[in-house]
């Protein structure tokens, strides 16, 4: 599964993650997430060698407020953790092939 990756901060499942989007590449990424209907993207922290970390969290967009100057405020929430299998790029933003991490259930 190939997903767009927002390289920014740490995100966690069930935790809201409000974002101010102003960089052109991320404005495009959010617009595509909304237009395709997936309303999801990955969040990873930065890595000085690889570009971004090998683990992250899928964020689901709950709402987007677009401004006239192109910026937006995104209301997102963490859904599932993932491991990056392969790093790549598309139109200026990062993407990755991922596999979801399944937690062991506690009895």
Residue pairs with C-beta under 8 A, 6 or more apart in sequence:
1 97
1 98
1 99
2 88
2 95
2 96
2 97
2 98
3 40
3 41
3 42
3 58
3 82
3 95
3 96
3 98
4 29
4 32
4 33
4 41
4 42
4 90
4 93
4 94
4 95
5 41
5 42
5 43
5 44
5 52
5 56
5 84
5 93
5 94
5 95
5 96
6 19
6 26
6 29
6 41
6 42
6 43
6 44
6 59
6 93
7 44
7 45
7 46
7 51
7 52
7 94
8 19
8 43
8 45
8 46
9 17
9 43
9 45
10 43
10 45
10 57
11 17
11 43
11 56
11 57
11 59
11 78
12 57
12 78
13 57
13 78
13 79
13 80
13 81
14 77
14 78
15 77
15 78
16 75
16 76
16 77
16 78
17 43
17 59
17 76
17 77
17 78
18 73
18 74
18 75
18 76
19 73
19 74
19 76
20 71
20 72
20 73
20 74
21 27
21 30
21 71
21 72
21 73
21 74
22 70
22 71
24 70
24 92
25 91
25 92
25 93
26 93
27 70
27 71
27 72
28 91
28 92
28 93
29 41
29 93
30 41
30 61
30 64
30 72
30 74
33 39
33 40
33 41
33 61
34 61
34 64
39 60
39 61
40 58
40 59
40 60
40 61
40 79
41 58
41 59
41 61
42 56
42 57
42 58
42 59
42 82
42 96
42 98
43 56
43 57
43 58
43 59
43 78
44 52
44 53
44 55
44 56
44 84
44 94
44 96
45 52
45 53
45 56
46 52
46 53
47 53
47 54
50 87
51 87
51 94
52 84
52 87
52 94
52 96
53 84
54 83
54 84
55 81
55 82
55 83
55 84
55 101
56 81
56 82
56 84
56 98
57 78
57 79
57 80
57 81
57 82
58 78
58 79
58 80
58 81
58 82
58 100
59 76
59 77
59 78
59 79
60 76
60 77
60 79
61 74
61 75
61 76
62 75
62 76
62 77
63 74
63 75
64 72
64 73
64 74
64 75
65 72
65 73
66 72
67 73
80 100
80 101
81 100
81 101
82 98
82 99
82 100
82 101
83 98
83 99
83 100
83 101
84 96
84 97
84 98
85 96
85 97
85 98
85 99
86 96
86 97
87 94
87 96
88 94
88 95
88 96
88 97
89 95
